[in-house]
Amino acid sequence: AKAGNKEAGGGQSEEDDGSNVYMAQDAKGNAVERAKGKEPKGWREIYDLVLELRKERDAPVDWAGSESLGTNVETGEVNEYHTLIALMLSSQTKDQVVAEAVQNLKDSPGGLTPESVLAMSDEELKERIFKVGFHNNKTKFLKQAAQILLDKHGGKVPKTAKELTALPGIGPKMAYIILKVAYNVVDGIGVDTHMHRIFNILGWVTSKQPEQTRVQLESWLPREEWDVVNVLFVGLGQMTQQPVHRAQLMRRCIDSSQPEAALKLVNRLGADTSSADPETGETPLMYAARQGNVAAVGVLLKPTMRLKKEAVNTEGSTAYDIAVKAKNKEIADLIGPPK
């Protein structure tokens, strides 16, 4: 398959017909009619800010997630089965580890096909995916799914959520991502734990499970955002939690069109706004001082922010030292000398 125009599946219309209901799919891929929800106040401003912060698309999900693992970078061709396998291996596992496991499977003598998976012994298959979470269960699921694909689908990956969720180890999140990546069909939103956590913090949903988050989100989020919201917010979640990527995220907040709003957002989402770049030791406050960004410095000094004014970088300089060296009296006075 090759990337093309998005399709609306499940009988849903791309246009808002003014009614108070919309057609959706339940957890098993059955068509259901649901009531439209009310858009949360201020959601668009936050959404657009996240689009700006994620403009570079360099979080782990962007280069090691299911979309990239099943796609030939040079041709744009999508291998549906590779996409399916990447999703099946992804639960409770970092994208980087999934990428390694998928490559191990591709390197097997028969490559990565339903036939090659069935030809491997359980021991060999388990060894090739050993680093992923719950590898014993996933070994069993991979074998069972391969057999079902050959027996019922001619070796091809199904094109509906109903058929996909009938496969072992495949839930709604995986099904909707597979459909979007492999076939450009947008029947629903794939919601993972990052999205579930973030959207509850933002007050966009009030839910206890990712599937509940999906249902509530789909009730009000404009249909044109359904195909990008997953990778957008999964990447944001990864960048708030992983130190190397968090440093990049903080710099982007400070350099953004709305540094105050951006820093407050990531702080609200749990990012440690005092954490240093693992390589340089530079904290967000140091970077803001170096950039001469008074507004960002002011936000980072607020009591609601995590702050380590006395921290030093690999050159032994504090944020105050950096401001003094740059002869920026306004920022130096704001920070004040270390105690």
Phi, psi and omega in degrees: 000155178228144183304135180213210180285144177294146175243147175263118182261180174066017177076013182277149177263141178288340185263149175277112183272005177086357180278169180262008179232163176213157178271134181222190177230144177277185185296343179257005177086012177276141180291133178220153176261130182231156177281140177290146178261173180267134179295132177295143180298130175078010184295322184296322179297317178294317181300314180294325177294319177296321175303318179293315181293332182258018184301323183285339180050058181235024171282163180308322181298335184282330182243350179230008179276180186298326181296320181280325185291333180262002186245133174285116185300323185284321186257339185081000179291139180252128173266108186299322182291320177297322177297316178300313181297317179302317179291320181295330181273350193280337185297133179057032183215137178292148182304321181299323180288321177299317180301318179295318180295317179298319179295322177300321179290321178297330182278358179292157184308323181264010185072201181244097179220164175303321180295318182291325178296318179290331181286335179287148171287160177302322182295316180293317180298316180297321180295323182287338180244021192303329186280346181282155179294144178055045185296333178294312178296319182292328174301314179296315181296320180299317179296312182297316181296318179300318180294319179295318180300318180288322183284322189246343188231017179063027180081002182261156176281129181302158184250014177228151179296326181298316179288323181293316181289349174281347177282146179295136177081005181248119176252183182303317181304308181297317183301314184289328177289318178301313180299319181292313184288313187280325188233003183056032176258124181249092181261344182187178181256127174281118184247120177255185184293327177299310181296317180302314180293311184297314185291330174289320178298318181287346182080016179283336176219164171229095190214161179250343182227149179305325180294323175294323177298316179302311183299314181292319181296316181295337184289340182226338182290129179306139185304327183292348179264352187298327186277348182245344188297327181296300184296329181296309186271335172297316179297319178298317178299318178298318183289333177285337189255335183260122189310313183298315182283334178296321179298319177297316181299317181297319178297322179291324176300314183293325181272358186286173179289342180224071184301322181295312180295321182294315180294321178295323180296308184291330175295318178298327181276002173099005178291139178280103184284002176254355187291144184264153173299127184302333183268317186257344184075007182283126177271165175304322179296320177298316181296316179298321178294317180296325180277351181070029183268094184298317182299316180294319177301315180300319179293316183294339180272355181293149182300336181284349181265149172284131189214139174226084183297330184276356182299147178238148178273186184293345177265002177084014183258142172268174177298322178297316179301319181295319179294319179296316180298325180278358181060037178258089185297323182300314180288319178301318179292323178297314183286312183079154181292150178299146179279000000 
